[in-house]
Amino acid sequence: MTTRPNPQTVVLAVLLSAVALAAHAGDVQQDAKAIEVLEQMVAYKSTLDQVVITGVTSMDARLDAGLMVSNSEEISVSISRPGSMRISNFDGEANKGLYFHEGMLTFFNSANMLYAQADIPEEIDAAMEFAMDELDIEAPLMDLIYQDAGARLLSSDATILYLVDKARVGGTDCHHLAIRGPEVDIQLWIEEGDRPLPRQFMFTSKWEGGSPRFIANLNWETDPNFEPDFFKFKAPEGATKIRFATQQ
């Protein structure tokens, strides 16, 4: 599995730390309106036992000559709680897939036709923790998936600002929030109305050369209909099974 810089596994966890915070003295500012919008997002997202998240992500990278370029991927996250999930991303050349189903995790990479499997906890949140901590797996939008995302608190020193309403993302009015942290700056666009879901977020690493950014534009299907075997991995012809490096 190729490891890339993966700020998306941090973005929402930092963001949602605002939910349970009180304003601090000094230069830390935490707008009540911003915290209210975040709380609404967390509460609504926790009601979605079945959901499909699709979109496009873009991540900046610096080449050896100093040129900043962006790498784009199409992503899809399908969830059926309590224990099934399928994550896939396509970069124009290869498909990579993560399957969580009935206590089994499978990672597949079409670039080399290799896949690996491991036993995992059956519940999605615990399975993700196991995948990241025990198998060193990173995947797009992991922190969007946690049902109780507000419990993933990281710090209390972030400034949270409510910038404007009626910010447009994909033809939808959104609340535009900004978060200033010691290492990263975050912008988040949350849909207005009765579906307060994140439609776009931007992560800027402030102290790396060129201030590289990670951007995700997202669509949410909140009432999907999954086929019976949708979450079950079926090895394609010619695929070879290997072991995760941490299983050696």
C-alpha positions as CSV (number, residue, x, y, z in Angstrom):
1,M,0.0,0.0,0.0
2,T,1.5,3.4,-1.0
3,T,1.6,5.9,1.7
4,R,0.9,9.5,0.9
5,P,0.6,12.5,3.1
6,N,-2.9,12.1,4.5
7,P,-4.2,15.2,6.2
8,Q,-7.8,14.1,5.8
9,T,-7.5,11.7,8.7
10,V,-6.8,14.7,10.9
11,V,-9.1,17.4,9.4
12,L,-12.5,16.6,10.8
13,A,-11.2,15.4,14.2
14,V,-9.5,18.8,14.7
15,L,-12.6,20.5,13.4
16,L,-15.0,18.7,15.7
17,S,-12.9,19.4,18.8
18,A,-14.8,22.7,18.7
19,V,-18.0,21.1,19.7
20,A,-17.3,20.6,23.3
21,L,-15.0,23.6,23.9
22,A,-15.5,26.8,25.8
23,A,-13.9,30.0,24.7
24,H,-10.4,30.6,26.0
25,A,-8.8,33.8,27.1
26,G,-6.2,35.6,25.0
27,D,-6.3,35.5,21.2
28,V,-8.5,32.3,20.9
29,Q,-11.9,33.1,19.6
30,Q,-14.7,30.6,19.3
31,D,-17.9,32.0,17.7
32,A,-21.1,30.7,19.3
33,K,-22.7,30.5,15.8
34,A,-19.9,28.3,14.5
35,I,-20.1,25.9,17.4
36,E,-23.9,25.7,17.0
37,V,-23.5,24.8,13.3
38,L,-20.9,22.1,14.2
39,E,-23.2,20.6,16.9
40,Q,-26.1,20.4,14.4
41,M,-23.8,18.7,11.9
42,V,-22.6,16.1,14.4
43,A,-26.1,15.4,15.7
44,Y,-27.6,14.9,12.2
45,K,-24.7,12.8,11.0
46,S,-25.1,10.5,13.9
47,T,-28.6,9.6,12.7
48,L,-27.4,8.2,9.4
49,D,-27.0,4.5,9.7
50,Q,-26.8,4.1,5.9
51,V,-25.1,6.7,3.7
52,V,-23.0,7.1,0.6
53,I,-20.4,9.9,0.4
54,T,-18.9,10.7,-3.0
55,G,-16.7,13.4,-4.3
56,V,-13.4,14.6,-5.5
57,T,-10.3,15.3,-3.4
58,S,-7.3,17.3,-4.3
59,M,-4.0,17.3,-2.5
60,D,-1.0,19.6,-3.1
61,A,2.5,18.1,-3.4
62,R,5.9,19.7,-3.9
63,L,8.1,18.3,-6.6
64,D,11.9,18.2,-6.1
65,A,12.3,21.3,-8.2
66,G,9.9,23.2,-5.9
67,L,7.0,23.1,-8.2
68,M,3.6,22.8,-6.4
69,V,1.2,20.4,-8.1
70,S,-2.2,18.9,-7.2
71,N,-3.1,15.3,-7.2
72,S,-6.8,14.6,-7.6
73,E,-8.8,11.5,-6.8
74,E,-12.4,10.4,-7.0
75,I,-13.6,8.9,-3.7
76,S,-16.6,7.0,-2.5
77,V,-17.6,5.9,1.0
78,S,-20.5,3.5,1.5
79,I,-21.7,2.8,5.0
80,S,-24.3,0.4,6.4
81,R,-24.1,0.3,10.2
82,P,-23.4,-1.4,12.4
83,G,-20.7,-3.3,10.6
84,S,-20.3,-2.8,6.9
85,M,-18.4,-0.2,5.0
86,R,-16.7,0.1,1.6
87,I,-14.2,2.9,0.7
88,S,-12.8,3.3,-2.7
89,N,-10.6,5.9,-4.5
90,F,-9.5,6.3,-8.1
91,D,-6.7,8.4,-9.2
92,G,-7.1,7.9,-12.9
93,E,-4.9,4.9,-13.1
94,A,-5.6,2.5,-10.2
95,N,-8.6,1.7,-7.9
96,K,-7.9,1.2,-4.2
97,G,-10.6,-0.4,-2.1
98,L,-11.2,-1.0,1.6
99,Y,-13.9,-3.4,2.6
100,F,-15.2,-3.8,6.2
101,H,-17.7,-6.6,6.4
102,E,-18.6,-9.2,9.0
103,G,-15.4,-8.8,11.1
104,M,-13.1,-8.9,8.0
105,L,-11.1,-6.1,6.5
106,T,-9.8,-6.3,2.9
107,F,-7.5,-3.9,1.2
108,F,-7.2,-4.2,-2.6
109,N,-5.0,-2.3,-5.1
110,S,-5.8,-2.8,-8.8
111,A,-2.4,-1.3,-9.8
112,N,-0.6,-4.5,-8.7
113,M,-3.6,-6.8,-8.3
114,L,-2.7,-7.5,-4.6
115,Y,-5.1,-7.8,-1.7
116,A,-4.6,-8.4,2.0
117,Q,-7.1,-9.4,4.7
118,A,-7.3,-9.2,8.5
119,D,-9.8,-10.0,11.3
120,I,-11.2,-6.8,12.8
121,P,-13.9,-5.8,15.3
122,E,-17.3,-6.0,13.8
123,E,-18.5,-2.5,14.7
124,I,-17.4,0.1,12.2
125,D,-15.9,2.7,14.6
126,A,-13.9,0.1,16.4
127,A,-12.8,-1.5,13.1
128,M,-11.5,1.8,11.8
129,E,-9.5,2.3,15.0
130,F,-8.0,-1.1,14.6
131,A,-7.2,-0.5,10.9
132,M,-5.4,2.7,11.7
133,D,-3.6,1.7,14.9
134,E,-2.8,-1.9,14.2
135,L,-2.5,-2.1,10.4
136,D,-1.3,1.4,9.7
137,I,-4.0,1.9,7.1
138,E,-5.0,5.4,6.0
139,A,-8.1,6.1,3.9
140,P,-9.9,9.2,2.6
141,L,-12.4,10.9,4.9
142,M,-11.9,8.5,7.8
143,D,-12.9,11.1,10.4
144,L,-16.2,11.8,8.5
145,I,-17.3,8.3,9.2
146,Y,-17.3,8.1,13.0
147,Q,-20.8,8.1,14.3
148,D,-19.9,10.1,17.4
149,A,-17.4,12.3,15.7
150,G,-17.8,14.9,18.5
151,A,-16.0,12.6,20.9
152,R,-12.8,12.7,18.9
153,L,-11.5,15.9,20.6
154,L,-7.9,16.9,19.9
155,S,-7.3,20.4,21.3
156,S,-8.8,23.4,22.9
157,D,-6.5,26.1,21.4
158,A,-8.2,26.5,18.0
159,T,-9.9,29.7,16.9
160,I,-13.3,28.9,15.3
161,L,-14.9,31.6,13.2
162,Y,-18.3,31.9,11.5
163,L,-17.5,33.7,8.2
164,V,-20.7,33.9,6.3
165,D,-23.9,32.1,5.3
166,K,-25.1,31.6,1.8
167,A,-21.6,30.5,0.6
168,R,-22.3,28.4,-2.5
169,V,-21.0,24.9,-3.0
170,G,-22.3,22.8,-5.8
171,G,-25.4,25.1,-6.1
172,T,-26.2,24.7,-2.4
173,D,-26.2,27.4,0.3
174,C,-23.7,26.6,3.0
175,H,-22.4,28.0,6.3
176,H,-18.7,28.9,5.8
177,L,-16.6,28.3,8.9
178,A,-12.9,28.7,9.5
179,I,-10.6,27.2,12.2
180,R,-7.2,28.4,13.0
181,G,-4.9,25.9,14.8
182,P,-1.3,25.9,15.7
183,E,-0.3,23.7,12.7
184,V,-3.2,23.8,10.2
185,D,-5.9,26.1,9.1
186,I,-9.3,24.6,8.1
187,Q,-12.2,26.0,6.2
188,L,-15.5,24.1,6.2
189,W,-18.7,24.6,4.2
190,I,-21.7,23.0,5.9
191,E,-25.0,22.7,4.1
192,E,-27.8,25.0,5.3
193,G,-31.3,23.7,6.2
194,D,-32.3,20.3,7.4
195,R,-29.2,18.4,6.1
196,P,-26.3,20.1,7.9
197,L,-23.6,18.0,6.2
198,P,-20.1,19.0,5.2
199,R,-20.1,19.7,1.5
200,Q,-16.5,21.0,1.2
201,F,-13.5,21.4,3.4
202,M,-10.0,22.8,2.9
203,F,-7.0,21.9,5.0
204,T,-3.9,24.1,4.8
205,S,-0.6,23.1,6.4
206,K,0.8,26.4,7.5
207,W,4.4,25.6,8.1
208,E,5.3,23.3,5.2
209,G,6.9,25.0,2.2
210,G,4.2,26.4,-0.1
211,S,1.5,25.8,2.5
212,P,0.1,22.7,0.7
213,R,-3.7,22.2,0.8
214,F,-6.1,19.3,0.9
215,I,-9.5,20.0,-0.5
216,A,-12.6,17.7,-0.6
217,N,-15.9,18.4,-2.4
218,L,-18.6,16.0,-1.2
219,N,-22.0,14.8,-2.1
220,W,-24.2,12.8,0.4
221,E,-26.8,10.2,-0.4
222,T,-28.7,9.7,2.9
223,D,-31.1,6.9,1.8
224,P,-29.1,4.5,-0.3
225,N,-30.2,1.0,-1.4
226,F,-27.4,-1.5,-1.3
227,E,-27.3,-4.8,-3.1
228,P,-27.0,-7.9,-0.8
229,D,-23.3,-8.6,-1.6
230,F,-22.2,-5.0,-2.1
231,F,-19.9,-4.9,0.9
232,K,-18.4,-8.4,0.4
233,F,-15.0,-8.5,-1.3
234,K,-14.7,-10.9,-4.2
235,A,-11.1,-11.3,-5.5
236,P,-10.9,-10.6,-9.2
237,E,-9.3,-13.1,-11.5
238,G,-5.5,-12.8,-11.3
239,A,-5.4,-11.2,-7.9
240,T,-2.8,-12.4,-5.3
241,K,-3.4,-12.5,-1.6
242,I,-0.6,-11.1,0.6
243,R,-0.2,-10.2,4.2
244,F,-0.3,-6.7,5.8
245,A,3.2,-5.6,6.7
246,T,2.2,-5.5,10.4
247,Q,1.2,-9.2,10.2
248,Q,4.6,-10.4,9.2
